[in-house]
Amino acid sequence: MVDSIAIKRVNIRDYLSIDIEAWMNGPDDMDFRPRTQVNGNTFSITSATTGKEMASVELDDEQLEAAERDRQVELRVKFGVHGMHGRLNHIHPIIADGKAKKLANSNWKTVQPIQFN
């Protein structure tokens, strides 16, 4: 299950594009089923599993117009796992030699329909 979601950036590309960061509870956790909706000018992401609102952001007029026109959003998700990702206390001084012990983050991109209320 997703522990928390943070909306990092809202852009307009082909569709309304929203960059989010999703923090999972464990490395074997695969329960991420986002649902998107617009209520007024507030865009929100809810969990399909629990129905709980995970994150929301206010859209400006241009972003709201793009959402109403296309009725879908491109979610660009960067996943992190608590205890595995984040800041390291000691980083090897030469990152180029491959001994920096930095873990790879998984990224995901999808187009989701928007429900308007």
Protein Blocks (a to p, Z undefined) as FASTA:
>chain_A
ZZbdcdfbdcddfbccdddddddfbfklcbdcdddddehjaccdddfklopafbdcdddf
klmmmmmmnopacdddddddehkaccdfbdcfblmnopnopacddddddddddddZZ
